Amino acid sequence: MAYTILIADDEQEIRSLLRLYLEKDGYQVLEAADGRSALSLLEKEEIDMALLDIMMPELDGFRVLKKLRETSNIPVMILSAKDQDADKILGLDLGADDYLTKPFNPMEAMARINSNIRRFYSLGAKSKELKQLQVRNLRLDTESCVVYQDDQPIDLTSVEYKLLRLFMEHPGKVFTKQQVYENVWGEEYAIADNNIMVCISRLRAKLSEDSSAYIKTIRGLGYRMEKE
């Protein structure tokens, strides 16, 4: 399942640069331009890691971090132009997992983000895996690998199950054919493959007589699971 990263920074250029690299690596991204908006997103959304600038309007990064640590232990990396040892020590003492000073190399930032995510989620601090996925009247049990529609099991092939799970994990997100193929078949996508269209067509038929009721074709882009 993809991880969601919050970028909280009042510099649009920084947010856009990080978003570009994060999405390229398969992360979901949320943005906040001030501390109060960041705190609101942290309280309302399921966020797996936060990147916090210190000098933000409304609430500074230190105050956001202090408030966050009252309820959550997700990885936090501070991104700041404040490069004094006292600032770094304060950030780490408040509960930051990492501290990167600006300007920074985006490749180094990605290496640190990946390292924090891997250490926190892969080594047992928290499991990102959800046992149940729910979209509208569809429910997917990840342990038994069974999909239910209105609590009635649906007979799916392994590929159809993987397809549906991919879409249900990211409702509303558009997947290109390449992304679908590489996630479901686990192989590098080299040429257009009719297997994708055939399998999605069969899956749609099992879910509804209306072919676009659940999985909609976005012309020129790919496919999207409809939330409503």
MIFILO-628531 format. One record per residue (C-alpha): residue number from 1; z, x, y. Coordinates in Angstrom, 3 decimals. Each point is the difference from the previous one (the first is absolute). Example, Ala and Ser with C-alpha at 12.3 -4.5 7.8 and 13.67 -1.06 7.14 Angstrom:
2
num zz xx yy
1 7.800 12.300 -4.500;
2 -0.660 1.370 3.440;
//
This chain:
228
num zz xx yy
1 0.000 0.000 0.000;
2 -0.901 1.324 3.480;
3 2.820 1.139 2.255;
4 0.406 -1.305 3.530;
5 0.651 2.518 2.776;
6 1.261 -0.942 3.466;
7 -1.206 2.178 2.878;
8 2.285 -0.485 3.011;
9 -1.312 1.969 2.960;
10 -0.886 -0.943 3.577;
11 -3.106 2.233 -0.093;
12 -3.025 -1.957 -1.216;
13 -1.842 3.230 -0.819;
14 2.756 1.110 -2.383;
15 0.105 -3.392 -1.729;
16 -3.777 -0.123 -0.397;
17 -0.184 3.550 -1.377;
18 2.747 -0.598 -2.554;
19 -1.439 -3.372 -0.990;
20 -3.350 1.652 -0.725;
21 1.544 2.543 -2.365;
22 2.467 -2.420 -1.594;
23 -2.585 -2.674 -0.783;
24 -2.326 2.658 -1.386;
25 2.804 0.855 -2.461;
26 0.411 -3.667 -0.963;
27 3.084 -0.898 2.024;
28 0.520 -3.292 1.808;
29 0.848 0.555 3.672;
30 2.023 -1.902 2.582;
31 0.307 1.108 3.626;
32 2.567 -0.380 2.761;
33 -0.299 1.309 3.557;
34 3.697 -0.277 0.859;
35 3.364 0.191 -1.731;
36 0.829 -3.689 0.157;
37 -3.300 -0.970 -1.641;
38 0.579 2.681 -2.647;
39 3.439 -1.370 -0.809;
40 -1.383 -3.533 -0.224;
41 -2.677 1.100 -2.493;
42 2.574 1.909 -2.040;
43 2.109 -3.137 -0.244;
44 -2.839 -2.412 -0.816;
45 -2.504 1.991 -2.068;
46 0.234 1.879 -3.279;
47 -0.393 3.556 1.267;
48 0.212 3.018 -2.296;
49 0.144 2.806 2.564;
50 0.370 0.252 3.771;
51 -1.423 2.584 2.396;
52 2.079 -0.130 3.192;
53 -0.630 1.543 3.375;
54 3.193 0.724 1.953;
55 -1.087 -0.735 3.566;
56 -1.134 -3.630 -0.220;
57 0.502 -2.852 2.481;
58 2.506 -2.801 -0.658;
59 1.927 1.934 -2.689;
60 -0.323 3.697 -0.739;
61 -0.662 1.268 -3.512;
62 3.575 1.164 -0.525;
63 1.356 -3.497 0.676;
64 -2.632 -1.565 -2.270;
65 0.920 2.448 -2.761;
66 3.725 -0.619 0.400;
67 -0.530 -3.768 -0.221;
68 -2.355 0.345 -2.975;
69 2.487 2.081 -1.964;
70 2.507 -2.872 0.120;
71 -2.107 -1.899 -2.535;
72 -2.699 2.262 -1.462;
73 -0.470 3.450 -1.515;
74 -3.812 0.160 0.135;
75 -1.475 3.410 0.881;
76 -0.193 0.676 3.737;
77 -1.858 2.821 1.710;
78 0.474 0.662 3.688;
79 -3.092 1.016 1.985;
80 0.994 1.323 3.399;
81 -0.856 2.409 2.794;
82 3.733 0.770 0.215;
83 0.173 3.306 -1.824;
84 3.547 1.121 0.764;
85 2.248 0.724 -2.969;
86 2.571 -2.458 1.364;
87 -2.555 -2.835 -0.178;
88 -1.006 0.909 -3.549;
89 3.619 0.196 -1.123;
90 0.796 -3.356 1.618;
91 -2.960 -1.655 -1.675;
92 0.920 1.346 -3.419;
93 3.661 -0.891 0.502;
94 -1.006 -3.587 0.825;
95 -1.839 -0.232 -3.322;
96 -3.541 1.285 0.522;
97 -1.557 1.600 -3.057;
98 -2.392 2.222 1.925;
99 -0.779 1.118 3.555;
100 -3.439 1.064 1.245;
101 -0.570 1.184 3.564;
102 -3.030 -0.890 2.131;
103 -2.712 1.101 0.192;
104 -0.391 0.058 -3.766;
105 -2.726 0.580 -2.536;
106 -0.842 -3.405 -1.554;
107 -0.497 1.674 -3.371;
108 3.558 1.350 0.139;
109 1.244 -3.457 0.983;
110 -1.777 -1.518 -3.012;
111 1.410 2.647 -2.329;
112 3.514 -0.774 1.192;
113 -0.531 -3.760 -0.215;
114 -1.348 0.259 -3.548;
115 2.879 2.287 -0.970;
116 2.625 -2.416 1.344;
117 -1.638 -2.997 -1.660;
118 -0.324 1.826 -3.323;
119 3.556 1.287 0.050;
120 1.556 -3.328 0.960;
121 -2.015 -2.394 -2.152;
122 -1.163 2.080 -2.956;
123 3.334 1.639 -0.725;
124 1.914 -3.225 -0.390;
125 1.625 -0.587 3.380;
126 -1.835 -3.290 0.209;
127 -2.669 -1.685 -2.056;
128 -2.916 -1.364 1.970;
129 -1.217 -1.945 -3.007;
130 0.406 -3.753 0.354;
131 0.625 -2.028 -3.137;
132 -1.531 -3.151 1.456;
133 -2.963 -0.399 2.359;
134 -0.582 -3.387 1.613;
135 -3.040 -1.187 1.974;
136 -0.270 -3.742 0.570;
137 0.251 -1.666 -3.425;
138 -0.708 3.222 -1.892;
139 2.838 2.029 -1.477;
140 -0.482 3.350 -1.716;
141 2.692 1.466 -2.243;
142 -0.443 3.778 0.020;
143 2.270 0.522 -3.016;
144 -1.655 -2.439 -2.391;
145 -3.443 0.422 1.676;
146 -0.480 -3.773 0.058;
147 -1.415 -2.026 2.883;
148 1.106 -3.584 0.600;
149 -1.697 -2.679 2.073;
150 2.330 -2.896 0.772;
151 2.265 1.505 -2.701;
152 -2.763 -0.227 -2.613;
153 -1.144 3.327 -1.528;
154 -3.604 1.077 0.579;
155 -1.886 1.867 -2.709;
156 -1.366 3.169 1.649;
157 -1.621 3.138 -1.339;
158 1.643 3.324 0.862;
159 -2.565 0.693 2.722;
160 0.378 -3.488 1.474;
161 3.777 0.487 0.015;
162 -0.327 3.344 1.805;
163 -2.388 -1.528 2.529;
164 2.283 -2.906 0.758;
165 3.052 2.232 0.222;
166 -1.759 2.241 2.523;
167 -0.850 -2.972 2.210;
168 3.418 -1.651 -0.380;
169 1.760 3.206 0.990;
170 -1.957 -0.012 3.272;
171 -0.812 -3.594 1.009;
172 -2.163 -0.135 3.101;
173 -1.227 3.589 -0.360;
174 -3.730 0.669 -0.365;
175 -0.911 2.327 -2.886;
176 -3.376 1.700 -0.154;
177 -1.827 0.190 -3.340;
178 0.909 3.673 -0.162;
179 3.697 -0.748 0.477;
180 -0.082 -2.758 -2.620;
181 -1.786 2.193 -2.521;
182 2.222 3.038 0.473;
183 3.218 -2.065 -0.143;
184 -0.933 -2.173 -2.980;
185 -2.233 2.240 -2.101;
186 1.756 3.218 1.014;
187 -3.233 1.920 0.405;
188 -1.863 1.434 2.958;
189 -2.478 -2.478 1.449;
190 -3.429 1.639 0.119;
191 -2.533 -2.843 -0.009;
192 0.019 -3.768 0.395;
193 1.359 -1.515 -3.196;
194 -0.768 -3.602 -0.966;
195 3.176 0.010 -2.117;
196 1.987 -0.704 3.157;
197 -1.987 -3.104 0.935;
198 -0.059 -1.284 -3.587;
199 3.749 0.449 -0.524;
200 0.907 -1.532 3.364;
201 -2.314 -2.933 -0.744;
202 1.709 -0.613 -3.353;
203 3.446 0.304 1.561;
204 -0.921 -2.473 2.724;
205 -1.233 -2.499 -2.595;
206 3.349 0.148 -1.796;
207 1.939 -0.603 3.208;
208 -2.011 -2.814 1.588;
209 -3.290 -1.882 -0.002;
210 -0.329 1.137 3.615;
211 -1.116 3.637 -0.282;
212 1.515 0.974 3.349;
213 3.267 -1.903 -0.361;
214 2.005 3.135 -0.759;
215 -2.255 3.064 0.228;
216 -2.444 -0.140 2.873;
217 -3.054 2.190 0.490;
218 -0.024 1.612 3.448;
219 -3.681 0.632 0.641;
220 -0.793 3.674 0.491;
221 3.588 1.063 -0.635;
222 1.400 -1.077 -3.371;
223 2.558 -2.481 -1.336;
224 3.225 -1.544 1.263;
225 2.752 -2.079 -1.599;
226 0.601 -3.112 2.097;
227 3.660 -0.473 0.961;
228 -0.332 -3.752 0.586;
//
